[in-house]
Amino acid sequence: MREALRIQHRFVAEPLLARTGRGHLKSEGISTLSNALRKALDICRECHKLAPFCFYNGITFVAIGRTLIQAFRCVVGHYIAGTAGADELRKALDKLR
């Protein structure tokens, strides 16, 4: 309930001509994206410091971080080009959290 109340100001209702009762959420902005990506990369860094493997800790977590960035770059590119919608971008952002 708290989460719903926290984001209710971002809800945009569908136009009156199409009365389906649906709408969408406006983006929280670039700061949310930046924070989520930073948090994911910080987790990779902390995992590297814990050294859970005998060998290749650095390579493993660097590869994970690069994969996150590359996957996200692809989604952002498709979103800007119009070949991916807001849902795909939102799902990519949710995976970073």
Buried (B, 14 or more C-beta within 10 A) or exposed (E): EEEEEEEEEEEEEEEEEEEEEEEBEEEEEEEEBEEBBEEBBEBBEEBBEEEEEEEEBEEBBBEBBEEBEEEBEEBBEBBEEEEBEEEEBBEBBEEBE
